[in-house]
Amino acid sequence: MRPASHWLTILTLVVACWQPFTAEAFDCDDCANIGCTDHWFASDAGSYSSGVCGTAGCLHCRETLTGDWFGYRTCLAESGLTLEADSTQFYQGVAHGGRRERFYYAGHNDLLFGFDLGKMLDVQGWSLTVRAEHRWGEPLARDAGVILPTALHAATPTPESDRLILTNVFFTGAVDENVTLLFGKIDTLDGDRNPFASGRGKTQFFNTSLLVPVNGLPTVPLATLGAGAIFSVDGMPFAQLMVMNSSDTVTTSGFEDL
């Protein structure tokens, strides 16, 4: 039985490589320098050009691997639903020293859903964010003889399990243009976004000590229930106040620990 992560990777590749019938082909202006072509598609969501909004038919032109799903990605976004999916993979090992000189292949799959409640339920200013993620493969820390994971993303949401886990289920609502409220199950890994130590271990540094404050690991849970407010001036956040449960409830709802 193949693990779910393998089927997700295979499904992503199948969707990305399957090419629909094209009615008309033309040069993609954004990719003219590499000789890329683009196409017009027709589907139940309507006729559209895959070159619109950076979702071009060729891999060089599009912003995402699977493009615009024949217009359905744009259609869903206009209805209030967005989906981001990615798979990060690591092959690393101990070249010399450590406890054992071995190499491992590991990875992490991430699904992020955004629900605009203003478009879906006419609850203006409110949204729901849901993140489902799981890891697979063997972490390297044990054989390397280190305490912290050498690749944080390969060890989260928890190194003890490779099950699909909901780490984010929270609501966000704008009280006014300067105050935004949020509450629910919150993933703290995105709590310190900055140009250096950020990216969840998949778009910037992946070593744990370069991503999160190491002295906060024993006390700050990865995912737990919480609520807070974000204060902004001229559209730019300048302060955030949060109240969170100190128990790590990454694999549970968290209500039993309140």
Contacts in CASP RR format, 6 or more apart in sequence:
PFRMAT RR
TARGET T0000
AUTHOR 0000-0000-0000
METHOD contacts of the structure
MODEL  1
MRPASHWLTILTLVVACWQPFTAEAFDCDDCANIGCTDHWFASDAGSYSS
GVCGTAGCLHCRETLTGDWFGYRTCLAESGLTLEADSTQFYQGVAHGGRR
ERFYYAGHNDLLFGFDLGKMLDVQGWSLTVRAEHRWGEPLARDAGVILPT
ALHAATPTPESDRLILTNVFFTGAVDENVTLLFGKIDTLDGDRNPFASGR
GKTQFFNTSLLVPVNGLPTVPLATLGAGAIFSVDGMPFAQLMVMNSSDTV
TTSGFEDL
3 136 0 8 1.000
3 162 0 8 1.000
4 134 0 8 1.000
4 164 0 8 1.000
5 87 0 8 1.000
5 107 0 8 1.000
5 109 0 8 1.000
5 134 0 8 1.000
5 136 0 8 1.000
5 162 0 8 1.000
6 136 0 8 1.000
8 87 0 8 1.000
8 109 0 8 1.000
9 87 0 8 1.000
9 109 0 8 1.000
12 65 0 8 1.000
12 66 0 8 1.000
12 85 0 8 1.000
12 87 0 8 1.000
15 66 0 8 1.000
15 69 0 8 1.000
16 65 0 8 1.000
16 66 0 8 1.000
20 41 0 8 1.000
20 70 0 8 1.000
22 39 0 8 1.000
22 40 0 8 1.000
22 41 0 8 1.000
23 39 0 8 1.000
23 40 0 8 1.000
23 41 0 8 1.000
23 42 0 8 1.000
24 39 0 8 1.000
24 40 0 8 1.000
25 37 0 8 1.000
25 38 0 8 1.000
25 39 0 8 1.000
26 37 0 8 1.000
26 38 0 8 1.000
26 39 0 8 1.000
26 40 0 8 1.000
27 35 0 8 1.000
27 36 0 8 1.000
27 37 0 8 1.000
27 38 0 8 1.000
28 35 0 8 1.000
28 36 0 8 1.000
28 37 0 8 1.000
28 38 0 8 1.000
28 51 0 8 1.000
28 56 0 8 1.000
28 57 0 8 1.000
28 58 0 8 1.000
28 61 0 8 1.000
30 36 0 8 1.000
30 51 0 8 1.000
30 54 0 8 1.000
30 56 0 8 1.000
30 61 0 8 1.000
31 38 0 8 1.000
31 56 0 8 1.000
31 58 0 8 1.000
31 60 0 8 1.000
31 61 0 8 1.000
34 60 0 8 1.000
36 56 0 8 1.000
36 58 0 8 1.000
36 60 0 8 1.000
36 61 0 8 1.000
37 58 0 8 1.000
38 49 0 8 1.000
38 50 0 8 1.000
38 51 0 8 1.000
38 56 0 8 1.000
38 57 0 8 1.000
38 58 0 8 1.000
38 61 0 8 1.000
39 49 0 8 1.000
39 50 0 8 1.000
39 57 0 8 1.000
40 47 0 8 1.000
40 48 0 8 1.000
40 49 0 8 1.000
40 50 0 8 1.000
41 47 0 8 1.000
41 48 0 8 1.000
41 49 0 8 1.000
41 50 0 8 1.000
41 70 0 8 1.000
41 71 0 8 1.000
43 70 0 8 1.000
43 71 0 8 1.000
43 72 0 8 1.000
45 70 0 8 1.000
45 71 0 8 1.000
45 72 0 8 1.000
45 74 0 8 1.000
45 75 0 8 1.000
46 71 0 8 1.000
48 68 0 8 1.000
48 70 0 8 1.000
48 71 0 8 1.000
48 74 0 8 1.000
50 56 0 8 1.000
50 57 0 8 1.000
50 62 0 8 1.000
50 67 0 8 1.000
50 68 0 8 1.000
51 57 0 8 1.000
51 61 0 8 1.000
51 62 0 8 1.000
52 68 0 8 1.000
52 74 0 8 1.000
53 68 0 8 1.000
53 74 0 8 1.000
54 61 0 8 1.000
54 62 0 8 1.000
54 63 0 8 1.000
55 62 0 8 1.000
55 63 0 8 1.000
55 64 0 8 1.000
55 67 0 8 1.000
55 68 0 8 1.000
55 73 0 8 1.000
55 74 0 8 1.000
56 62 0 8 1.000
56 67 0 8 1.000
57 67 0 8 1.000
59 65 0 8 1.000
62 68 0 8 1.000
67 73 0 8 1.000
68 74 0 8 1.000
73 83 0 8 1.000
76 82 0 8 1.000
76 83 0 8 1.000
78 119 0 8 1.000
79 119 0 8 1.000
79 120 0 8 1.000
80 114 0 8 1.000
80 115 0 8 1.000
80 116 0 8 1.000
80 118 0 8 1.000
80 119 0 8 1.000
80 120 0 8 1.000
81 113 0 8 1.000
81 114 0 8 1.000
81 115 0 8 1.000
81 116 0 8 1.000
81 120 0 8 1.000
82 113 0 8 1.000
82 114 0 8 1.000
82 116 0 8 1.000
83 111 0 8 1.000
83 112 0 8 1.000
83 113 0 8 1.000
83 114 0 8 1.000
84 110 0 8 1.000
84 111 0 8 1.000
84 112 0 8 1.000
85 109 0 8 1.000
85 110 0 8 1.000
85 111 0 8 1.000
85 112 0 8 1.000
86 109 0 8 1.000
86 110 0 8 1.000
86 202 0 8 1.000
87 107 0 8 1.000
87 108 0 8 1.000
87 109 0 8 1.000
87 110 0 8 1.000
88 107 0 8 1.000
88 108 0 8 1.000
88 110 0 8 1.000
88 153 0 8 1.000
88 201 0 8 1.000
88 202 0 8 1.000
89 105 0 8 1.000
89 106 0 8 1.000
89 107 0 8 1.000
89 108 0 8 1.000
90 104 0 8 1.000
90 105 0 8 1.000
90 106 0 8 1.000
90 107 0 8 1.000
90 151 0 8 1.000
90 153 0 8 1.000
90 154 0 8 1.000
90 206 0 8 1.000
91 103 0 8 1.000
91 104 0 8 1.000
91 105 0 8 1.000
91 106 0 8 1.000
92 103 0 8 1.000
92 104 0 8 1.000
92 140 0 8 1.000
92 150 0 8 1.000
92 151 0 8 1.000
93 101 0 8 1.000
93 102 0 8 1.000
93 103 0 8 1.000
93 104 0 8 1.000
93 140 0 8 1.000
93 143 0 8 1.000
93 144 0 8 1.000
94 100 0 8 1.000
94 101 0 8 1.000
94 102 0 8 1.000
94 103 0 8 1.000
94 140 0 8 1.000
94 143 0 8 1.000
94 144 0 8 1.000
95 101 0 8 1.000
98 143 0 8 1.000
98 144 0 8 1.000
98 145 0 8 1.000
99 142 0 8 1.000
99 143 0 8 1.000
99 144 0 8 1.000
99 145 0 8 1.000
100 143 0 8 1.000
101 143 0 8 1.000
102 143 0 8 1.000
104 137 0 8 1.000
104 138 0 8 1.000
104 139 0 8 1.000
104 140 0 8 1.000
104 143 0 8 1.000
105 137 0 8 1.000
105 138 0 8 1.000
106 135 0 8 1.000
106 136 0 8 1.000
106 137 0 8 1.000
106 138 0 8 1.000
106 139 0 8 1.000
106 140 0 8 1.000
106 151 0 8 1.000
106 154 0 8 1.000
107 135 0 8 1.000
107 136 0 8 1.000
107 137 0 8 1.000
107 153 0 8 1.000
107 154 0 8 1.000
108 133 0 8 1.000
108 134 0 8 1.000
108 135 0 8 1.000
108 136 0 8 1.000
108 153 0 8 1.000
108 154 0 8 1.000
108 156 0 8 1.000
108 202 0 8 1.000
109 133 0 8 1.000
109 134 0 8 1.000
109 135 0 8 1.000
109 136 0 8 1.000
110 131 0 8 1.000
110 132 0 8 1.000
110 133 0 8 1.000
110 200 0 8 1.000
110 202 0 8 1.000
111 131 0 8 1.000
111 132 0 8 1.000
111 133 0 8 1.000
112 129 0 8 1.000
112 130 0 8 1.000
112 131 0 8 1.000
112 168 0 8 1.000
113 129 0 8 1.000
113 130 0 8 1.000
113 131 0 8 1.000
113 132 0 8 1.000
114 127 0 8 1.000
114 128 0 8 1.000
114 129 0 8 1.000
114 130 0 8 1.000
115 127 0 8 1.000
115 128 0 8 1.000
115 129 0 8 1.000
115 130 0 8 1.000
116 127 0 8 1.000
117 123 0 8 1.000
117 125 0 8 1.000
117 126 0 8 1.000
117 127 0 8 1.000
117 128 0 8 1.000
118 124 0 8 1.000
118 125 0 8 1.000
118 126 0 8 1.000
118 127 0 8 1.000
125 173 0 8 1.000
125 174 0 8 1.000
126 171 0 8 1.000
126 172 0 8 1.000
126 173 0 8 1.000
126 174 0 8 1.000
127 171 0 8 1.000
127 172 0 8 1.000
127 173 0 8 1.000
128 169 0 8 1.000
128 170 0 8 1.000
128 171 0 8 1.000
128 172 0 8 1.000
129 168 0 8 1.000
129 169 0 8 1.000
129 170 0 8 1.000
129 172 0 8 1.000
130 166 0 8 1.000
130 168 0 8 1.000
130 169 0 8 1.000
131 166 0 8 1.000
131 167 0 8 1.000
131 168 0 8 1.000
131 169 0 8 1.000
131 187 0 8 1.000
132 164 0 8 1.000
132 165 0 8 1.000
132 166 0 8 1.000
132 167 0 8 1.000
133 156 0 8 1.000
133 157 0 8 1.000
133 164 0 8 1.000
133 165 0 8 1.000
133 167 0 8 1.000
134 157 0 8 1.000
134 161 0 8 1.000
134 162 0 8 1.000
134 163 0 8 1.000
134 164 0 8 1.000
134 165 0 8 1.000
135 153 0 8 1.000
135 154 0 8 1.000
135 155 0 8 1.000
135 156 0 8 1.000
135 157 0 8 1.000
135 158 0 8 1.000
135 159 0 8 1.000
135 162 0 8 1.000
136 162 0 8 1.000
137 154 0 8 1.000
137 162 0 8 1.000
139 149 0 8 1.000
139 150 0 8 1.000
139 151 0 8 1.000
139 154 0 8 1.000
139 155 0 8 1.000
139 159 0 8 1.000
140 149 0 8 1.000
140 150 0 8 1.000
140 151 0 8 1.000
140 154 0 8 1.000
141 147 0 8 1.000
141 148 0 8 1.000
141 149 0 8 1.000
141 150 0 8 1.000
141 155 0 8 1.000
144 150 0 8 1.000
148 207 0 8 1.000
148 208 0 8 1.000
148 209 0 8 1.000
148 214 0 8 1.000
148 217 0 8 1.000
149 155 0 8 1.000
149 159 0 8 1.000
149 208 0 8 1.000
150 207 0 8 1.000
150 208 0 8 1.000
151 201 0 8 1.000
151 206 0 8 1.000
151 207 0 8 1.000
151 208 0 8 1.000
152 200 0 8 1.000
152 201 0 8 1.000
152 206 0 8 1.000
152 207 0 8 1.000
152 208 0 8 1.000
152 211 0 8 1.000
152 212 0 8 1.000
153 200 0 8 1.000
153 201 0 8 1.000
153 202 0 8 1.000
153 206 0 8 1.000
155 208 0 8 1.000
156 189 0 8 1.000
156 222 0 8 1.000
157 165 0 8 1.000
157 167 0 8 1.000
157 222 0 8 1.000
157 223 0 8 1.000
157 250 0 8 1.000
157 251 0 8 1.000
158 165 0 8 1.000
158 222 0 8 1.000
158 250 0 8 1.000
158 251 0 8 1.000
161 251 0 8 1.000
163 251 0 8 1.000
165 250 0 8 1.000
165 251 0 8 1.000
166 185 0 8 1.000
167 185 0 8 1.000
167 187 0 8 1.000
167 222 0 8 1.000
167 223 0 8 1.000
167 250 0 8 1.000
168 185 0 8 1.000
168 186 0 8 1.000
168 187 0 8 1.000
168 223 0 8 1.000
169 184 0 8 1.000
169 185 0 8 1.000
170 182 0 8 1.000
170 183 0 8 1.000
170 184 0 8 1.000
170 185 0 8 1.000
170 186 0 8 1.000
170 226 0 8 1.000
171 182 0 8 1.000
171 183 0 8 1.000
171 184 0 8 1.000
172 180 0 8 1.000
172 181 0 8 1.000
172 182 0 8 1.000
173 180 0 8 1.000
173 181 0 8 1.000
173 182 0 8 1.000
174 180 0 8 1.000
174 181 0 8 1.000
175 181 0 8 1.000
177 232 0 8 1.000
177 235 0 8 1.000
178 231 0 8 1.000
178 232 0 8 1.000
178 233 0 8 1.000
178 235 0 8 1.000
179 229 0 8 1.000
179 230 0 8 1.000
179 231 0 8 1.000
179 232 0 8 1.000
180 229 0 8 1.000
180 230 0 8 1.000
180 232 0 8 1.000
181 227 0 8 1.000
181 228 0 8 1.000
181 229 0 8 1.000
181 230 0 8 1.000
182 227 0 8 1.000
182 228 0 8 1.000
182 229 0 8 1.000
182 230 0 8 1.000
183 226 0 8 1.000
183 227 0 8 1.000
183 228 0 8 1.000
184 225 0 8 1.000
184 226 0 8 1.000
184 227 0 8 1.000
185 223 0 8 1.000
185 224 0 8 1.000
185 225 0 8 1.000
185 226 0 8 1.000
185 249 0 8 1.000
185 253 0 8 1.000
185 254 0 8 1.000
186 223 0 8 1.000
186 224 0 8 1.000
186 225 0 8 1.000
186 226 0 8 1.000
186 244 0 8 1.000
187 222 0 8 1.000
187 223 0 8 1.000
188 220 0 8 1.000
188 221 0 8 1.000
188 222 0 8 1.000
188 223 0 8 1.000
188 224 0 8 1.000
188 244 0 8 1.000
189 200 0 8 1.000
189 211 0 8 1.000
189 212 0 8 1.000
189 222 0 8 1.000
190 198 0 8 1.000
190 200 0 8 1.000
192 198 0 8 1.000
192 212 0 8 1.000
192 213 0 8 1.000
193 199 0 8 1.000
196 204 0 8 1.000
197 204 0 8 1.000
197 205 0 8 1.000
197 210 0 8 1.000
197 211 0 8 1.000
197 212 0 8 1.000
198 204 0 8 1.000
198 211 0 8 1.000
199 211 0 8 1.000
200 211 0 8 1.000
201 211 0 8 1.000
204 211 0 8 1.000
205 211 0 8 1.000
208 214 0 8 1.000
219 246 0 8 1.000
221 244 0 8 1.000
221 245 0 8 1.000
221 246 0 8 1.000
221 247 0 8 1.000
221 248 0 8 1.000
221 249 0 8 1.000
221 250 0 8 1.000
222 248 0 8 1.000
222 250 0 8 1.000
223 248 0 8 1.000
223 249 0 8 1.000
223 250 0 8 1.000
224 244 0 8 1.000
224 245 0 8 1.000
224 246 0 8 1.000
224 247 0 8 1.000
224 248 0 8 1.000
224 249 0 8 1.000
224 250 0 8 1.000
224 254 0 8 1.000
225 244 0 8 1.000
225 245 0 8 1.000
225 249 0 8 1.000
225 254 0 8 1.000
225 255 0 8 1.000
225 257 0 8 1.000
225 258 0 8 1.000
226 242 0 8 1.000
226 243 0 8 1.000
226 244 0 8 1.000
226 245 0 8 1.000
227 242 0 8 1.000
227 243 0 8 1.000
227 244 0 8 1.000
228 240 0 8 1.000
228 241 0 8 1.000
228 242 0 8 1.000
228 243 0 8 1.000
229 240 0 8 1.000
229 241 0 8 1.000
230 237 0 8 1.000
230 239 0 8 1.000
230 240 0 8 1.000
231 237 0 8 1.000
231 238 0 8 1.000
231 239 0 8 1.000
231 240 0 8 1.000
231 241 0 8 1.000
232 238 0 8 1.000
245 254 0 8 1.000
245 257 0 8 1.000
245 258 0 8 1.000
247 254 0 8 1.000
247 257 0 8 1.000
249 257 0 8 1.000
END
